Amino acid sequence: MAEQDIKQALDQAKDAGIRNILALRGDPVRGASSFNECDRGFSHGVDLVRYIRKHYGNQFCIAVAGYPEGHAESSHEDLEAGVQYLKKKVDAGADFVISQLFYDVSVFLDFVQACRAAGITVPIIPGIMPIQNYGGFERMTSFCKTFVPDDVREALEPIKDNDEAVKDYGVQLGITMSQQLIDAGVPGLHFYTLNLERSVRRILEGLSSLSRHVPRRELPWETSMLSKRASESVRPIYWSNRPKSYVHRTAMWDEYPNGRWGNSESPAFGELTESHFAPSNTWTPVERRSMWGDAPASKEDICNVFVRYVRGEISSLPWCDAALHDETSTVQQELANANAAGFLTINSQPRVNGAVSDDPMFGWGGPGGRVYQKAYVECFVSPENMKTIITNAAKKPSVQYHAVNLNGHSYSNASKSAVAVTWGVFPNKEIQQPTIVDSSSFLVWKDEAFALWLKLWASLYEPSSPSFKLLHEIHDTYFLVSVVDNDFMNGHIWDLFEASVSPVTSP
């Protein structure tokens, strides 16, 4: 890129709130044997680092590449020269180093030791590339001149034509390497996904160390890294299981709620494109059909899918990008019973009365605090079960509900103003209220929630099939209900969901 193009790209990154930059020279263009500087461009990565620091100061955190086995364009005898060149990039302003891929942990650790001996003190993060298939592995290691230990080659040889077996081996190798690196004290891990994140997710799930080092959550929901959202401290609960959708729909807001949600004059939510209805967890249609039913033929079949999800037997639903949160395990049986009875839950939280802020299940925020939650359940229900909720709610003055169907017909006994359902009390701070229910936001979420019945689930089947027609019927006739029990000390929200079938027993 020419200098003016680099400046334009960096200005756009700055305006978008991006603060982390990986500064690379780049590889030669396809077919070229060596790198040729473009007109008014840079010849080396160090030139780019200097340019960023000169024109943007500390606006960006800059990462650079390190090569444990030498650059692909250099010989292995040039390792010392590579370390000295890396030091130049660090001296020019790089904040940390991400290594090229490797498959021998000792090679990386020797590289770190050489860097420290040369006076490089910034963090050096190992780059790990899971083996996805044998052909790609061979091409990448050949291109990068990566050393492959004999035991890795011997393990791959008999399974090289079996993609699933190769991928499984790649996951196990990734777990082993990652654990060895963590035990050696690395400051973090960088995974090269190549847009194939499932192996990385499996590696992370397999690392036992993750369960021993659970970081304190800043808020009950995952915060954004964008600087323009740095002060954001309040969100509606409805998008808890689809946070990427919420971030997209609010991306154009000039300001984000801080301290309190605000009123009905808050900025409008943006619309979603077709791509935003795609499953963010990259499950394929075949995998989704395996989880949600090859050919569901009855409403009981649909209920069983939801029961399997709350029991942890399947990993996602159209409305839930990942498995249930840990805190939901405290009400897992109640959720299973409700879903078996036809109350199809897509979001929930148990009541919490003053848990310490470092509680491993419910805690969030700073030290020395106490956190609270009102019980919350959001579900799809038939018109008959809607009547059950209304009847039972009339007997419980602490309960508020808001229900709406596809056509906008609604029932509600809830306030139109925002109501906190999660809050925390911390030393020397005002009370924090990071999660709310709000009728206006609920109606925005309602359209998205109903659309997911068709876009992610019914679309798996032929339009003429009974499964497609069944899901379309539910989409057309059911209500989406948001229920809050304001009695966070002694309330029992599950009384609202009278079972029309026998309670589910634990396996």
C-alpha positions as CSV (number, residue, x, y, z in Angstrom):
1,M,0.0,0.0,0.0
2,A,1.1,3.5,-0.7
3,E,1.6,5.8,2.3
4,Q,-1.6,7.8,1.5
5,D,-3.6,4.5,1.5
6,I,-2.1,3.4,4.8
7,K,-3.0,6.8,6.3
8,Q,-6.6,6.4,5.1
9,A,-6.9,2.9,6.5
10,L,-5.4,4.0,9.9
11,D,-7.8,7.1,10.0
12,Q,-10.7,4.8,9.4
13,A,-9.6,2.4,12.1
14,K,-9.2,5.3,14.5
15,D,-12.7,6.6,13.7
16,A,-14.2,3.2,14.2
17,G,-12.7,2.9,17.6
18,I,-10.1,0.2,16.7
19,R,-7.1,0.4,19.0
20,N,-5.1,-2.7,18.2
21,I,-3.0,-2.9,15.0
22,L,-0.9,-5.8,13.7
23,A,1.8,-4.2,11.6
24,L,3.1,-6.5,8.9
25,R,5.1,-5.9,5.7
26,G,3.2,-8.6,3.9
27,D,4.2,-11.4,1.6
28,P,5.3,-11.1,-2.0
29,V,2.4,-10.9,-4.5
30,R,1.3,-14.2,-5.9
31,G,3.9,-15.5,-8.4
32,A,6.7,-13.2,-7.3
33,S,9.9,-14.6,-5.8
34,S,10.7,-11.6,-3.6
35,F,9.0,-8.6,-2.1
36,N,9.0,-5.4,-4.1
37,E,8.1,-2.1,-2.6
38,C,5.1,-0.4,-4.1
39,D,5.3,3.2,-5.3
40,R,5.6,5.5,-2.2
41,G,5.2,2.5,0.1
42,F,7.2,0.9,2.8
43,S,9.9,-1.8,2.4
44,H,9.9,-3.2,5.9
45,G,7.5,-3.8,8.8
46,V,9.7,-1.5,11.0
47,D,8.9,1.4,8.6
48,L,5.2,0.9,9.2
49,V,5.7,0.8,13.0
50,R,7.7,4.1,12.9
51,Y,5.0,5.7,10.7
52,I,2.2,4.8,13.1
53,R,4.0,6.0,16.1
54,K,5.1,9.2,14.4
55,H,1.6,10.2,13.2
56,Y,-0.7,8.6,15.8
57,G,1.4,8.6,19.0
58,N,-0.2,6.2,21.5
59,Q,-3.5,6.0,19.7
60,F,-2.9,2.4,18.7
61,C,-1.5,-0.7,20.5
62,I,0.9,-2.1,17.9
63,A,1.7,-5.8,17.5
64,V,4.4,-7.1,15.2
65,A,5.4,-10.6,14.0
66,G,8.2,-12.7,15.4
67,Y,9.7,-15.8,13.7
68,P,10.9,-18.5,16.0
69,E,12.4,-20.4,13.0
70,G,13.3,-17.4,10.9
71,H,11.4,-15.7,8.2
72,A,10.3,-17.8,5.2
73,E,12.5,-15.7,3.0
74,S,15.6,-16.2,5.2
75,S,17.7,-19.2,6.0
76,H,17.7,-20.8,9.4
77,E,21.2,-19.5,9.9
78,D,19.8,-16.0,10.0
79,L,17.9,-16.6,13.2
80,E,20.1,-14.2,15.2
81,A,19.7,-11.5,12.5
82,G,15.9,-12.1,12.7
83,V,16.0,-11.4,16.5
84,Q,18.0,-8.3,16.0
85,Y,15.5,-7.1,13.4
86,L,12.6,-7.8,15.7
87,K,14.4,-5.6,18.3
88,K,14.4,-2.8,15.8
89,K,10.6,-3.1,15.5
90,V,10.2,-3.1,19.2
91,D,12.5,-0.1,19.6
92,A,10.4,1.7,17.0
93,G,7.3,1.4,19.1
94,A,5.8,-2.1,19.0
95,D,4.0,-3.1,22.1
96,F,4.0,-6.8,21.8
97,V,5.0,-9.7,19.5
98,I,2.9,-12.5,17.9
99,S,4.9,-15.4,16.7
100,Q,4.7,-17.3,13.4
101,L,3.2,-20.7,13.7
102,F,5.2,-23.6,15.1
103,Y,4.6,-27.2,16.1
104,D,7.6,-27.7,18.5
105,V,7.1,-25.8,21.8
106,S,10.8,-25.9,22.6
107,V,11.5,-24.0,19.4
108,F,9.3,-21.2,20.6
109,L,10.7,-21.1,24.1
110,D,14.2,-21.0,22.8
111,F,13.2,-18.1,20.6
112,V,11.8,-16.2,23.6
113,Q,15.0,-16.8,25.5
114,A,17.0,-15.4,22.6
115,C,14.8,-12.4,22.4
116,R,15.2,-11.7,26.1
117,A,19.0,-12.0,25.8
118,A,18.8,-9.4,23.0
119,G,17.0,-6.9,25.2
120,I,13.5,-7.5,24.0
121,T,11.2,-7.1,27.0
122,V,7.7,-6.7,25.5
123,P,5.2,-9.7,25.7
124,I,5.8,-12.4,23.1
125,I,2.6,-14.4,22.4
126,P,2.9,-17.8,20.7
127,G,0.9,-18.2,17.5
128,I,-0.9,-21.6,17.2
129,M,-2.4,-22.9,14.0
130,P,-4.6,-25.9,14.6
131,I,-4.3,-28.6,11.9
132,Q,-7.6,-28.6,10.0
133,N,-6.7,-30.9,7.1
134,Y,-3.6,-32.7,5.9
135,G,-3.2,-30.8,2.6
136,G,-3.5,-27.4,4.2
137,F,-1.0,-28.4,6.9
138,E,1.5,-29.5,4.3
139,R,1.1,-26.4,2.2
140,M,1.4,-24.0,5.2
141,T,4.4,-25.7,6.8
142,S,6.2,-25.9,3.5
143,F,5.5,-22.2,2.7
144,C,6.6,-21.1,6.2
145,K,9.5,-23.6,6.4
146,T,8.1,-24.8,9.7
147,F,9.8,-27.7,11.5
148,V,7.4,-30.6,12.1
149,P,8.5,-33.0,14.9
150,D,8.7,-36.7,13.9
151,D,5.9,-37.7,16.4
152,V,3.5,-35.3,14.7
153,R,4.3,-36.7,11.2
154,E,4.0,-40.2,12.5
155,A,0.6,-39.5,14.0
156,L,-0.7,-37.9,10.8
157,E,0.6,-40.4,8.3
158,P,-2.0,-43.2,8.9
159,I,-5.0,-40.7,9.0
160,K,-3.9,-38.1,6.4
161,D,-6.8,-39.1,4.1
162,N,-9.4,-38.8,6.9
163,D,-10.3,-35.2,7.4
164,E,-12.3,-35.7,10.6
165,A,-9.5,-37.8,12.2
166,V,-6.9,-35.2,11.2
167,K,-9.0,-32.4,12.7
168,D,-9.5,-34.3,15.9
169,Y,-5.8,-34.9,16.1
170,G,-5.2,-31.2,15.5
171,V,-7.4,-30.3,18.4
172,Q,-5.6,-32.7,20.8
173,L,-2.2,-31.4,19.6
174,G,-3.4,-27.9,20.1
175,I,-4.6,-28.6,23.7
176,T,-1.2,-30.3,24.5
177,M,0.8,-27.4,23.0
178,S,-1.3,-24.7,24.7
179,Q,-1.1,-26.4,28.1
180,Q,2.7,-26.7,27.8
181,L,2.9,-23.0,26.8
182,I,0.7,-21.9,29.7
183,D,2.7,-24.0,32.1
184,A,5.9,-22.2,30.7
185,G,4.4,-18.9,31.6
186,V,3.4,-17.3,28.3
187,P,1.3,-14.1,28.6
188,G,-1.4,-15.4,26.3
189,L,-2.2,-17.5,23.2
190,H,-2.9,-16.3,19.6
191,F,-4.8,-18.8,17.4
192,Y,-4.7,-18.7,13.7
193,T,-8.3,-19.7,12.8
194,L,-8.2,-19.1,9.0
195,N,-11.9,-18.4,9.5
196,L,-12.4,-21.9,10.9
197,E,-13.1,-21.3,14.6
198,R,-14.5,-24.7,15.7
199,S,-11.2,-26.3,16.3
200,V,-10.0,-23.3,18.3
201,R,-13.2,-23.4,20.4
202,R,-12.7,-27.2,21.0
203,I,-9.1,-26.5,22.1
204,L,-10.2,-23.8,24.5
205,E,-12.9,-26.1,25.9
206,G,-10.3,-28.8,26.4
207,L,-7.9,-26.7,28.4
208,S,-8.4,-27.5,32.0
209,S,-6.5,-24.4,33.0
210,L,-9.4,-22.2,31.9
211,S,-11.6,-23.4,34.7
212,R,-8.9,-22.7,37.2
213,H,-8.4,-19.1,36.1
214,V,-11.8,-17.5,35.7
215,P,-11.5,-13.7,35.3
216,R,-13.8,-11.4,37.2
217,R,-16.6,-10.1,34.9
218,E,-16.7,-6.3,34.6
219,L,-20.5,-6.5,33.9
220,P,-23.0,-9.4,33.6
221,W,-22.7,-9.1,29.9
222,E,-19.6,-9.1,27.6
223,T,-18.4,-5.6,27.2
224,S,-17.2,-4.2,23.8
225,M,-13.6,-3.3,23.0
226,L,-14.6,-0.2,21.0
227,S,-13.7,3.0,22.7
228,K,-17.0,4.7,21.7
229,R,-18.7,2.1,23.9
230,A,-16.3,2.3,26.7
231,S,-18.7,4.0,29.0
232,E,-21.7,1.8,28.1
233,S,-23.0,0.2,31.3
234,V,-26.7,-0.7,30.7
235,R,-28.3,-3.1,28.2
236,P,-31.8,-4.7,27.8
237,I,-31.8,-8.3,28.8
238,Y,-33.4,-9.6,25.6
239,W,-30.2,-9.8,23.6
240,S,-28.3,-11.7,26.3
241,N,-27.9,-14.8,24.1
242,R,-27.4,-12.8,20.8
243,P,-24.9,-10.1,21.8
244,K,-23.5,-9.6,18.3
245,S,-26.9,-8.7,17.1
246,Y,-27.4,-6.1,19.8
247,V,-24.0,-4.5,19.1
248,H,-24.8,-4.3,15.4
249,R,-28.3,-2.8,16.0
250,T,-26.8,-0.1,18.2
251,A,-23.6,0.5,16.3
252,M,-24.7,3.9,14.9
253,W,-25.7,5.4,18.3
254,D,-23.8,8.6,19.2
255,E,-23.9,7.8,22.9
256,Y,-24.5,4.6,24.9
257,P,-26.5,4.3,28.1
258,N,-24.4,4.9,31.2
259,G,-25.8,4.5,34.7
260,R,-29.5,4.3,33.5
261,W,-31.3,3.3,30.3
262,G,-33.1,6.6,29.6
263,N,-36.5,7.2,28.1
264,S,-38.5,6.4,25.0
265,E,-36.6,9.1,23.1
266,S,-33.5,7.0,23.0
267,P,-32.0,6.4,19.5
268,A,-33.7,3.9,17.2
269,F,-32.4,0.4,16.8
270,G,-30.8,-0.4,13.4
271,E,-32.2,-3.1,11.1
272,L,-30.6,-6.5,10.5
273,T,-29.5,-7.8,7.2
274,E,-29.9,-11.4,6.1
275,S,-26.3,-12.0,7.1
276,H,-27.0,-11.1,10.7
277,F,-29.6,-13.8,11.0
278,A,-26.9,-16.4,10.2
279,P,-25.8,-18.5,13.2
280,S,-22.8,-16.8,14.7
281,N,-21.4,-20.1,16.0
282,T,-20.9,-21.4,12.5
283,W,-23.0,-24.6,12.9
284,T,-23.7,-26.0,9.5
285,P,-27.3,-26.7,8.4
286,V,-26.5,-30.4,8.7
287,E,-25.3,-29.9,12.3
288,R,-28.3,-27.7,13.2
289,R,-30.7,-30.3,11.8
290,S,-28.9,-32.9,13.9
291,M,-29.4,-30.8,17.0
292,W,-32.9,-29.5,16.4
293,G,-34.5,-32.6,14.7
294,D,-34.2,-34.4,11.4
295,A,-37.9,-34.1,10.9
296,P,-39.9,-32.8,13.9
297,A,-43.5,-33.7,13.4
298,S,-45.3,-32.5,16.5
299,K,-45.1,-29.7,19.1
300,E,-43.9,-32.4,21.6
301,D,-40.9,-32.9,19.3
302,I,-40.2,-29.1,19.5
303,C,-40.6,-29.1,23.3
304,N,-38.0,-31.9,23.5
305,V,-35.5,-29.9,21.6
306,F,-35.8,-27.1,24.1
307,V,-35.6,-29.6,27.0
308,R,-32.4,-31.1,25.5
309,Y,-30.9,-27.6,25.3
310,V,-31.5,-26.7,28.9
311,R,-30.1,-30.0,30.0
312,G,-26.9,-29.4,28.0
313,E,-27.5,-32.2,25.5
314,I,-27.3,-29.8,22.6
315,S,-25.2,-26.6,22.3
316,S,-27.4,-24.0,20.7
317,L,-30.9,-22.9,19.7
318,P,-31.8,-20.3,17.1
319,W,-32.0,-17.7,19.8
320,C,-29.0,-18.9,21.8
321,D,-25.6,-18.7,20.2
322,A,-24.0,-20.9,22.9
323,A,-24.7,-23.2,25.8
324,L,-26.6,-22.1,28.9
325,H,-24.8,-19.8,31.3
326,D,-23.4,-21.4,34.4
327,E,-25.8,-19.6,36.7
328,T,-28.8,-21.3,34.9
329,S,-27.7,-24.7,36.4
330,T,-29.4,-23.6,39.6
331,V,-32.8,-23.7,37.8
332,Q,-32.1,-26.4,35.2
333,Q,-34.8,-28.7,36.4
334,E,-37.4,-25.9,36.6
335,L,-36.5,-24.9,33.0
336,A,-36.8,-28.5,31.8
337,N,-40.2,-28.9,33.4
338,A,-41.4,-25.6,31.9
339,N,-40.2,-26.5,28.4
340,A,-41.8,-30.0,28.6
341,A,-45.1,-28.2,29.4
342,G,-44.8,-26.1,26.3
343,F,-43.3,-22.9,27.7
344,L,-40.4,-22.7,25.3
345,T,-37.7,-20.7,27.1
346,I,-35.1,-18.7,25.2
347,N,-33.7,-16.6,28.0
348,S,-33.7,-16.7,31.8
349,Q,-31.9,-15.8,35.0
350,P,-32.4,-17.0,38.6
351,R,-33.1,-14.7,41.4
352,V,-30.0,-13.7,43.5
353,N,-30.1,-11.9,46.8
354,G,-26.8,-10.3,47.7
355,A,-24.2,-12.7,46.3
356,V,-20.6,-11.5,46.8
357,S,-19.3,-9.9,43.7
358,D,-16.5,-12.4,43.3
359,D,-18.9,-15.4,43.4
360,P,-17.7,-17.7,40.6
361,M,-21.3,-18.2,39.3
362,F,-23.1,-14.9,39.8
363,G,-20.3,-12.4,40.5
364,W,-19.4,-9.3,38.5
365,G,-18.0,-5.8,39.1
366,G,-15.3,-4.7,41.5
367,P,-14.2,-6.3,44.8
368,G,-16.2,-6.1,48.0
369,G,-19.6,-5.7,46.4
370,R,-22.9,-7.5,46.5
371,V,-25.0,-8.4,43.4
372,Y,-28.7,-9.0,43.0
373,Q,-31.0,-10.4,40.3
374,K,-34.7,-10.6,39.8
375,A,-35.9,-13.9,38.4
376,Y,-36.5,-13.6,34.7
377,V,-38.0,-15.9,32.1
378,E,-38.6,-15.3,28.4
379,C,-40.4,-17.9,26.4
380,F,-42.6,-18.6,23.4
381,V,-46.1,-20.0,24.4
382,S,-49.3,-21.1,22.7
383,P,-52.4,-19.0,23.2
384,E,-53.6,-21.6,25.7
385,N,-50.4,-21.4,27.8
386,M,-50.6,-17.6,27.5
387,K,-53.9,-17.8,29.4
388,T,-52.2,-19.9,32.0
389,I,-49.5,-17.2,32.6
390,I,-52.1,-14.5,32.8
391,T,-54.2,-16.5,35.3
392,N,-51.3,-17.3,37.5
393,A,-49.8,-13.9,37.4
394,A,-53.0,-12.4,38.7
395,K,-52.3,-14.4,41.9
396,K,-48.7,-13.1,42.3
397,P,-48.6,-9.3,42.6
398,S,-44.8,-9.4,42.4
399,V,-44.9,-10.6,38.8
400,Q,-45.0,-8.5,35.7
401,Y,-45.2,-9.8,32.2
402,H,-45.3,-8.4,28.6
403,A,-46.5,-10.7,25.8
404,V,-46.9,-10.1,22.1
405,N,-47.6,-12.2,19.0
406,L,-46.3,-11.9,15.5
407,N,-49.1,-9.5,14.5
408,G,-48.5,-7.2,17.5
409,H,-51.4,-8.3,19.7
410,S,-50.2,-7.9,23.2
411,Y,-51.0,-8.5,26.9
412,S,-49.1,-6.7,29.7
413,N,-49.3,-5.7,33.3
414,A,-45.8,-4.2,33.2
415,S,-44.7,-0.7,33.5
416,K,-43.7,1.1,30.3
417,S,-40.6,2.5,31.9
418,A,-37.3,0.6,32.1
419,V,-37.0,-1.7,35.2
420,A,-33.6,-3.0,36.4
421,V,-33.4,-6.8,36.7
422,T,-29.7,-6.9,37.7
423,W,-27.9,-4.5,40.0
424,G,-24.9,-4.3,42.2
425,V,-23.8,-2.4,45.3
426,F,-20.1,-1.7,45.6
427,P,-17.9,0.3,48.0
428,N,-17.8,4.1,47.3
429,K,-19.9,3.8,44.2
430,E,-23.4,4.5,43.1
431,I,-25.7,1.4,42.7
432,Q,-25.0,-0.1,39.2
433,Q,-28.0,-1.4,37.2
434,P,-26.5,-3.0,34.1
435,T,-29.4,-5.1,32.9
436,I,-33.0,-3.9,32.4
437,V,-36.4,-4.8,30.9
438,D,-38.0,-2.1,28.7
439,S,-41.2,-2.4,26.7
440,S,-40.0,-0.5,23.7
441,S,-36.8,-2.6,23.4
442,F,-38.9,-5.7,23.8
443,L,-41.0,-4.9,20.8
444,V,-37.9,-4.4,18.7
445,W,-36.5,-7.7,19.9
446,K,-39.8,-9.4,19.2
447,D,-39.5,-9.0,15.4
448,E,-36.0,-10.5,15.5
449,A,-37.0,-13.4,17.8
450,F,-40.0,-14.4,15.6
451,A,-37.9,-14.2,12.4
452,L,-35.4,-16.8,13.8
453,W,-38.1,-19.5,13.8
454,L,-38.1,-19.3,10.0
455,K,-34.6,-18.1,9.1
456,L,-32.6,-20.5,11.2
457,W,-34.9,-23.4,11.9
458,A,-37.7,-23.8,9.3
459,S,-35.3,-23.1,6.5
460,L,-33.6,-26.4,7.3
461,Y,-36.6,-28.3,5.8
462,E,-38.4,-28.4,2.4
463,P,-41.3,-25.8,2.3
464,S,-43.8,-28.6,1.6
465,S,-42.6,-30.8,4.5
466,P,-44.6,-31.3,7.8
467,S,-41.6,-29.9,9.8
468,F,-41.6,-26.6,7.9
469,K,-45.4,-26.3,8.3
470,L,-45.2,-27.1,12.0
471,L,-42.5,-24.4,12.6
472,H,-44.4,-21.9,10.5
473,E,-47.6,-22.6,12.6
474,I,-45.7,-21.9,15.8
475,H,-44.2,-18.7,14.3
476,D,-47.6,-17.5,13.2
477,T,-49.7,-18.3,16.4
478,Y,-47.5,-18.3,19.5
479,F,-46.8,-15.4,21.8
480,L,-43.4,-14.2,23.0
481,V,-43.5,-13.5,26.7
482,S,-41.1,-11.6,29.0
483,V,-41.7,-12.4,32.7
484,V,-40.1,-10.7,35.8
485,D,-40.6,-11.6,39.4
486,N,-39.8,-8.5,41.5
487,D,-39.5,-10.5,44.7
488,F,-35.8,-11.2,44.5
489,M,-35.8,-12.5,48.1
490,N,-38.5,-15.1,48.2
491,G,-40.2,-15.2,44.8
492,H,-40.8,-18.4,42.9
493,I,-41.4,-17.5,39.3
494,W,-41.9,-21.1,38.2
495,D,-45.4,-21.1,39.8
496,L,-46.5,-19.3,36.6
497,F,-45.8,-22.3,34.4
498,E,-48.3,-24.9,35.4
499,A,-47.2,-28.2,33.8
500,S,-49.7,-29.7,31.4
501,V,-47.5,-32.9,31.4
502,S,-45.8,-34.7,34.2
503,P,-42.7,-33.0,35.4
504,V,-39.5,-34.2,33.8
505,T,-37.3,-36.4,36.0
506,S,-33.6,-36.0,36.1
507,P,-31.7,-38.7,34.1
